[in-house]
């Protein structure tokens, strides 16, 4: 994976249910290796990318 060269977040949306539309939020909390706190898709285990063989 390459280095991040910048960017901007213009909005964030989410809720605790799986739905097509989600309300905008003022902020989110990112959990290292998991994703967005409170997101219905939050995994039960940390993400582990496949290793190159």
C-alpha positions in Angstrom: 0.0 0.0 0.0 1.4 3.4 -0.9 1.7 6.5 1.2 -1.4 8.7 1.7 -0.9 12.0 -0.1 -3.7 14.0 1.4 -7.4 14.4 1.1 -10.5 15.9 2.7 -13.6 14.5 4.4 -16.6 16.5 3.3 -19.2 14.5 5.3 -19.8 11.4 7.3 -23.0 9.4 7.7 -24.0 6.4 9.7 -26.3 4.7 12.2 -26.6 1.5 14.1 -28.9 -0.2 11.5 -28.3 -1.5 8.0 -30.3 0.8 5.8 -29.9 2.5 2.4 -29.9 6.0 3.8 -28.1 7.1 6.9 -28.2 10.4 8.7 -25.2 12.8 8.6 -23.1 12.9 11.7 -21.0 15.7 13.1 -18.2 13.3 13.8 -17.2 9.6 13.9 -14.8 7.6 16.0 -12.5 5.3 14.1 -11.4 2.1 16.0 -8.0 0.9 14.9 -8.3 -2.3 12.9 -12.1 -2.4 13.2 -13.8 0.6 11.5 -16.3 3.1 12.7 -17.6 2.9 16.3 -21.3 2.1 16.4 -21.5 0.9 12.8 -23.7 -2.1 12.2 -20.9 -3.5 9.9 -18.3 -3.4 12.7 -16.5 -6.7 12.7 -16.1 -8.8 15.8 -12.4 -9.4 15.0 -9.7 -7.0 13.8 -9.2 -6.8 10.0 -6.3 -8.9 8.9 -5.3 -8.4 5.2 -4.1 -11.5 3.3 -0.4 -11.9 3.4 1.5 -12.1 0.1 2.9 -15.5 -0.4 
